[in-house]
Amino acid sequence: MGVRDERGEQTAVARKPSTDPARRGELETLEKPKVERPPLYEVLLHNDDYTTQEFVIYVLEKFFHHDAETARQIMLHVHTKGIGVAGVFPFDTAETKVHLVTEFSREHEMPLRCSLRKES
């Protein structure tokens, strides 16, 4: 990239000369800042006495894109242990999934509870 002079012609941008005599005339490389991965959050499904197992499997397939067998295994885990991980996502995605599952459950008159927690 360059700069345009008063006549509109492009000229090279002047760089500070290197203080190291051996590197004089070389281009310097800018170091990229190191970016950390965002923390991940588990989306949890909670067992209750009213939500049907078929509904939980459907939710796992629809919102978390699990295949039928994986969805069934997660549903059974939730059913026997009381809570289970539906998926692990960055915060914004996890929060959205919790909202969508809760809203979908209420629309279908199911009390399925969905929450999130920071992955340990």
MODELLER restraints for C-alpha pairs under 7 A, 6 or more apart:
rsr = mdl.restraints
at = mdl.atoms
rsr.add(forms.Gaussian(group=physical.xy_distance, feature=features.Distance(at['CA:2:A'], at['CA:10:A']), mean=5.84, stdev=0.5))
rsr.add(forms.Gaussian(group=physical.xy_distance, feature=features.Distance(at['CA:2:A'], at['CA:11:A']), mean=5.34, stdev=0.5))
rsr.add(forms.Gaussian(group=physical.xy_distance, feature=features.Distance(at['CA:2:A'], at['CA:12:A']), mean=4.71, stdev=0.5))
rsr.add(forms.Gaussian(group=physical.xy_distance, feature=features.Distance(at['CA:2:A'], at['CA:13:A']), mean=5.26, stdev=0.5))
rsr.add(forms.Gaussian(group=physical.xy_distance, feature=features.Distance(at['CA:3:A'], at['CA:10:A']), mean=5.43, stdev=0.5))
rsr.add(forms.Gaussian(group=physical.xy_distance, feature=features.Distance(at['CA:3:A'], at['CA:11:A']), mean=5.33, stdev=0.5))
rsr.add(forms.Gaussian(group=physical.xy_distance, feature=features.Distance(at['CA:3:A'], at['CA:12:A']), mean=6.40, stdev=0.5))
rsr.add(forms.Gaussian(group=physical.xy_distance, feature=features.Distance(at['CA:3:A'], at['CA:13:A']), mean=6.25, stdev=0.5))
rsr.add(forms.Gaussian(group=physical.xy_distance, feature=features.Distance(at['CA:4:A'], at['CA:10:A']), mean=4.27, stdev=0.5))
rsr.add(forms.Gaussian(group=physical.xy_distance, feature=features.Distance(at['CA:4:A'], at['CA:11:A']), mean=5.92, stdev=0.5))
rsr.add(forms.Gaussian(group=physical.xy_distance, feature=features.Distance(at['CA:5:A'], at['CA:11:A']), mean=6.76, stdev=0.5))
rsr.add(forms.Gaussian(group=physical.xy_distance, feature=features.Distance(at['CA:17:A'], at['CA:24:A']), mean=6.40, stdev=0.5))
rsr.add(forms.Gaussian(group=physical.xy_distance, feature=features.Distance(at['CA:18:A'], at['CA:24:A']), mean=5.26, stdev=0.5))
rsr.add(forms.Gaussian(group=physical.xy_distance, feature=features.Distance(at['CA:38:A'], at['CA:90:A']), mean=6.47, stdev=0.5))
rsr.add(forms.Gaussian(group=physical.xy_distance, feature=features.Distance(at['CA:39:A'], at['CA:90:A']), mean=6.26, stdev=0.5))
rsr.add(forms.Gaussian(group=physical.xy_distance, feature=features.Distance(at['CA:40:A'], at['CA:88:A']), mean=6.32, stdev=0.5))
rsr.add(forms.Gaussian(group=physical.xy_distance, feature=features.Distance(at['CA:40:A'], at['CA:89:A']), mean=5.27, stdev=0.5))
rsr.add(forms.Gaussian(group=physical.xy_distance, feature=features.Distance(at['CA:40:A'], at['CA:90:A']), mean=4.62, stdev=0.5))
rsr.add(forms.Gaussian(group=physical.xy_distance, feature=features.Distance(at['CA:40:A'], at['CA:91:A']), mean=6.33, stdev=0.5))
rsr.add(forms.Gaussian(group=physical.xy_distance, feature=features.Distance(at['CA:40:A'], at['CA:118:A']), mean=6.18, stdev=0.5))
rsr.add(forms.Gaussian(group=physical.xy_distance, feature=features.Distance(at['CA:40:A'], at['CA:119:A']), mean=5.61, stdev=0.5))
rsr.add(forms.Gaussian(group=physical.xy_distance, feature=features.Distance(at['CA:41:A'], at['CA:88:A']), mean=5.44, stdev=0.5))
rsr.add(forms.Gaussian(group=physical.xy_distance, feature=features.Distance(at['CA:41:A'], at['CA:89:A']), mean=5.36, stdev=0.5))
rsr.add(forms.Gaussian(group=physical.xy_distance, feature=features.Distance(at['CA:41:A'], at['CA:90:A']), mean=5.91, stdev=0.5))
rsr.add(forms.Gaussian(group=physical.xy_distance, feature=features.Distance(at['CA:41:A'], at['CA:91:A']), mean=5.84, stdev=0.5))
rsr.add(forms.Gaussian(group=physical.xy_distance, feature=features.Distance(at['CA:41:A'], at['CA:94:A']), mean=6.33, stdev=0.5))
rsr.add(forms.Gaussian(group=physical.xy_distance, feature=features.Distance(at['CA:41:A'], at['CA:116:A']), mean=6.26, stdev=0.5))
rsr.add(forms.Gaussian(group=physical.xy_distance, feature=features.Distance(at['CA:41:A'], at['CA:117:A']), mean=5.41, stdev=0.5))
rsr.add(forms.Gaussian(group=physical.xy_distance, feature=features.Distance(at['CA:41:A'], at['CA:118:A']), mean=4.33, stdev=0.5))
rsr.add(forms.Gaussian(group=physical.xy_distance, feature=features.Distance(at['CA:41:A'], at['CA:119:A']), mean=4.98, stdev=0.5))
rsr.add(forms.Gaussian(group=physical.xy_distance, feature=features.Distance(at['CA:42:A'], at['CA:85:A']), mean=6.19, stdev=0.5))
rsr.add(forms.Gaussian(group=physical.xy_distance, feature=features.Distance(at['CA:42:A'], at['CA:87:A']), mean=5.83, stdev=0.5))
rsr.add(forms.Gaussian(group=physical.xy_distance, feature=features.Distance(at['CA:42:A'], at['CA:88:A']), mean=4.41, stdev=0.5))
rsr.add(forms.Gaussian(group=physical.xy_distance, feature=features.Distance(at['CA:42:A'], at['CA:89:A']), mean=6.54, stdev=0.5))
rsr.add(forms.Gaussian(group=physical.xy_distance, feature=features.Distance(at['CA:42:A'], at['CA:116:A']), mean=5.39, stdev=0.5))
rsr.add(forms.Gaussian(group=physical.xy_distance, feature=features.Distance(at['CA:42:A'], at['CA:117:A']), mean=5.39, stdev=0.5))
rsr.add(forms.Gaussian(group=physical.xy_distance, feature=features.Distance(at['CA:42:A'], at['CA:118:A']), mean=6.20, stdev=0.5))
rsr.add(forms.Gaussian(group=physical.xy_distance, feature=features.Distance(at['CA:42:A'], at['CA:119:A']), mean=5.78, stdev=0.5))
rsr.add(forms.Gaussian(group=physical.xy_distance, feature=features.Distance(at['CA:43:A'], at['CA:85:A']), mean=5.78, stdev=0.5))
rsr.add(forms.Gaussian(group=physical.xy_distance, feature=features.Distance(at['CA:43:A'], at['CA:86:A']), mean=5.55, stdev=0.5))
rsr.add(forms.Gaussian(group=physical.xy_distance, feature=features.Distance(at['CA:43:A'], at['CA:87:A']), mean=5.42, stdev=0.5))
rsr.add(forms.Gaussian(group=physical.xy_distance, feature=features.Distance(at['CA:43:A'], at['CA:88:A']), mean=6.14, stdev=0.5))
rsr.add(forms.Gaussian(group=physical.xy_distance, feature=features.Distance(at['CA:43:A'], at['CA:94:A']), mean=6.00, stdev=0.5))
rsr.add(forms.Gaussian(group=physical.xy_distance, feature=features.Distance(at['CA:43:A'], at['CA:98:A']), mean=6.80, stdev=0.5))
rsr.add(forms.Gaussian(group=physical.xy_distance, feature=features.Distance(at['CA:43:A'], at['CA:114:A']), mean=6.98, stdev=0.5))
rsr.add(forms.Gaussian(group=physical.xy_distance, feature=features.Distance(at['CA:43:A'], at['CA:115:A']), mean=5.81, stdev=0.5))
rsr.add(forms.Gaussian(group=physical.xy_distance, feature=features.Distance(at['CA:43:A'], at['CA:116:A']), mean=4.49, stdev=0.5))
rsr.add(forms.Gaussian(group=physical.xy_distance, feature=features.Distance(at['CA:43:A'], at['CA:117:A']), mean=6.88, stdev=0.5))
rsr.add(forms.Gaussian(group=physical.xy_distance, feature=features.Distance(at['CA:44:A'], at['CA:83:A']), mean=6.61, stdev=0.5))
rsr.add(forms.Gaussian(group=physical.xy_distance, feature=features.Distance(at['CA:44:A'], at['CA:84:A']), mean=5.48, stdev=0.5))
rsr.add(forms.Gaussian(group=physical.xy_distance, feature=features.Distance(at['CA:44:A'], at['CA:85:A']), mean=4.64, stdev=0.5))
rsr.add(forms.Gaussian(group=physical.xy_distance, feature=features.Distance(at['CA:44:A'], at['CA:86:A']), mean=5.71, stdev=0.5))
rsr.add(forms.Gaussian(group=physical.xy_distance, feature=features.Distance(at['CA:44:A'], at['CA:114:A']), mean=5.50, stdev=0.5))
rsr.add(forms.Gaussian(group=physical.xy_distance, feature=features.Distance(at['CA:44:A'], at['CA:115:A']), mean=5.14, stdev=0.5))
rsr.add(forms.Gaussian(group=physical.xy_distance, feature=features.Distance(at['CA:44:A'], at['CA:116:A']), mean=5.64, stdev=0.5))
rsr.add(forms.Gaussian(group=physical.xy_distance, feature=features.Distance(at['CA:45:A'], at['CA:78:A']), mean=6.80, stdev=0.5))
rsr.add(forms.Gaussian(group=physical.xy_distance, feature=features.Distance(at['CA:45:A'], at['CA:83:A']), mean=5.65, stdev=0.5))
rsr.add(forms.Gaussian(group=physical.xy_distance, feature=features.Distance(at['CA:45:A'], at['CA:84:A']), mean=5.43, stdev=0.5))
rsr.add(forms.Gaussian(group=physical.xy_distance, feature=features.Distance(at['CA:45:A'], at['CA:85:A']), mean=6.44, stdev=0.5))
rsr.add(forms.Gaussian(group=physical.xy_distance, feature=features.Distance(at['CA:45:A'], at['CA:86:A']), mean=6.51, stdev=0.5))
rsr.add(forms.Gaussian(group=physical.xy_distance, feature=features.Distance(at['CA:45:A'], at['CA:113:A']), mean=5.97, stdev=0.5))
rsr.add(forms.Gaussian(group=physical.xy_distance, feature=features.Distance(at['CA:45:A'], at['CA:114:A']), mean=4.68, stdev=0.5))
rsr.add(forms.Gaussian(group=physical.xy_distance, feature=features.Distance(at['CA:45:A'], at['CA:115:A']), mean=6.70, stdev=0.5))
rsr.add(forms.Gaussian(group=physical.xy_distance, feature=features.Distance(at['CA:46:A'], at['CA:78:A']), mean=6.42, stdev=0.5))
rsr.add(forms.Gaussian(group=physical.xy_distance, feature=features.Distance(at['CA:46:A'], at['CA:82:A']), mean=5.85, stdev=0.5))
rsr.add(forms.Gaussian(group=physical.xy_distance, feature=features.Distance(at['CA:46:A'], at['CA:83:A']), mean=4.54, stdev=0.5))
rsr.add(forms.Gaussian(group=physical.xy_distance, feature=features.Distance(at['CA:46:A'], at['CA:84:A']), mean=6.77, stdev=0.5))
rsr.add(forms.Gaussian(group=physical.xy_distance, feature=features.Distance(at['CA:46:A'], at['CA:112:A']), mean=6.76, stdev=0.5))
rsr.add(forms.Gaussian(group=physical.xy_distance, feature=features.Distance(at['CA:46:A'], at['CA:113:A']), mean=5.29, stdev=0.5))
rsr.add(forms.Gaussian(group=physical.xy_distance, feature=features.Distance(at['CA:46:A'], at['CA:114:A']), mean=6.22, stdev=0.5))
rsr.add(forms.Gaussian(group=physical.xy_distance, feature=features.Distance(at['CA:47:A'], at['CA:78:A']), mean=5.70, stdev=0.5))
rsr.add(forms.Gaussian(group=physical.xy_distance, feature=features.Distance(at['CA:47:A'], at['CA:79:A']), mean=5.63, stdev=0.5))
rsr.add(forms.Gaussian(group=physical.xy_distance, feature=features.Distance(at['CA:47:A'], at['CA:82:A']), mean=4.82, stdev=0.5))
rsr.add(forms.Gaussian(group=physical.xy_distance, feature=features.Distance(at['CA:47:A'], at['CA:83:A']), mean=5.96, stdev=0.5))
rsr.add(forms.Gaussian(group=physical.xy_distance, feature=features.Distance(at['CA:48:A'], at['CA:112:A']), mean=6.83, stdev=0.5))
rsr.add(forms.Gaussian(group=physical.xy_distance, feature=features.Distance(at['CA:50:A'], at['CA:111:A']), mean=6.95, stdev=0.5))
rsr.add(forms.Gaussian(group=physical.xy_distance, feature=features.Distance(at['CA:51:A'], at['CA:110:A']), mean=5.42, stdev=0.5))
rsr.add(forms.Gaussian(group=physical.xy_distance, feature=features.Distance(at['CA:51:A'], at['CA:111:A']), mean=6.19, stdev=0.5))
rsr.add(forms.Gaussian(group=physical.xy_distance, feature=features.Distance(at['CA:51:A'], at['CA:112:A']), mean=5.91, stdev=0.5))
rsr.add(forms.Gaussian(group=physical.xy_distance, feature=features.Distance(at['CA:53:A'], at['CA:75:A']), mean=6.72, stdev=0.5))
rsr.add(forms.Gaussian(group=physical.xy_distance, feature=features.Distance(at['CA:56:A'], at['CA:75:A']), mean=6.25, stdev=0.5))
rsr.add(forms.Gaussian(group=physical.xy_distance, feature=features.Distance(at['CA:57:A'], at['CA:71:A']), mean=5.21, stdev=0.5))
rsr.add(forms.Gaussian(group=physical.xy_distance, feature=features.Distance(at['CA:57:A'], at['CA:72:A']), mean=5.84, stdev=0.5))
rsr.add(forms.Gaussian(group=physical.xy_distance, feature=features.Distance(at['CA:57:A'], at['CA:75:A']), mean=6.20, stdev=0.5))
rsr.add(forms.Gaussian(group=physical.xy_distance, feature=features.Distance(at['CA:60:A'], at['CA:66:A']), mean=5.93, stdev=0.5))
rsr.add(forms.Gaussian(group=physical.xy_distance, feature=features.Distance(at['CA:60:A'], at['CA:71:A']), mean=5.51, stdev=0.5))
rsr.add(forms.Gaussian(group=physical.xy_distance, feature=features.Distance(at['CA:60:A'], at['CA:86:A']), mean=6.71, stdev=0.5))
rsr.add(forms.Gaussian(group=physical.xy_distance, feature=features.Distance(at['CA:61:A'], at['CA:67:A']), mean=6.16, stdev=0.5))
rsr.add(forms.Gaussian(group=physical.xy_distance, feature=features.Distance(at['CA:61:A'], at['CA:68:A']), mean=6.80, stdev=0.5))
rsr.add(forms.Gaussian(group=physical.xy_distance, feature=features.Distance(at['CA:61:A'], at['CA:71:A']), mean=6.35, stdev=0.5))
rsr.add(forms.Gaussian(group=physical.xy_distance, feature=features.Distance(at['CA:64:A'], at['CA:86:A']), mean=6.79, stdev=0.5))
rsr.add(forms.Gaussian(group=physical.xy_distance, feature=features.Distance(at['CA:64:A'], at['CA:87:A']), mean=6.60, stdev=0.5))
rsr.add(forms.Gaussian(group=physical.xy_distance, feature=features.Distance(at['CA:74:A'], at['CA:84:A']), mean=6.58, stdev=0.5))
rsr.add(forms.Gaussian(group=physical.xy_distance, feature=features.Distance(at['CA:77:A'], at['CA:84:A']), mean=6.14, stdev=0.5))
rsr.add(forms.Gaussian(group=physical.xy_distance, feature=features.Distance(at['CA:78:A'], at['CA:84:A']), mean=4.75, stdev=0.5))
rsr.add(forms.Gaussian(group=physical.xy_distance, feature=features.Distance(at['CA:94:A'], at['CA:116:A']), mean=6.84, stdev=0.5))
rsr.add(forms.Gaussian(group=physical.xy_distance, feature=features.Distance(at['CA:98:A'], at['CA:114:A']), mean=5.58, stdev=0.5))
rsr.add(forms.Gaussian(group=physical.xy_distance, feature=features.Distance(at['CA:98:A'], at['CA:115:A']), mean=5.89, stdev=0.5))
rsr.add(forms.Gaussian(group=physical.xy_distance, feature=features.Distance(at['CA:101:A'], at['CA:114:A']), mean=6.90, stdev=0.5))
rsr.add(forms.Gaussian(group=physical.xy_distance, feature=features.Distance(at['CA:102:A'], at['CA:112:A']), mean=7.00, stdev=0.5))
rsr.add(forms.Gaussian(group=physical.xy_distance, feature=features.Distance(at['CA:102:A'], at['CA:113:A']), mean=6.65, stdev=0.5))
rsr.add(forms.Gaussian(group=physical.xy_distance, feature=features.Distance(at['CA:102:A'], at['CA:114:A']), mean=6.33, stdev=0.5))
rsr.add(forms.Gaussian(group=physical.xy_distance, feature=features.Distance(at['CA:105:A'], at['CA:111:A']), mean=6.45, stdev=0.5))
rsr.add(forms.Gaussian(group=physical.xy_distance, feature=features.Distance(at['CA:105:A'], at['CA:112:A']), mean=6.09, stdev=0.5))
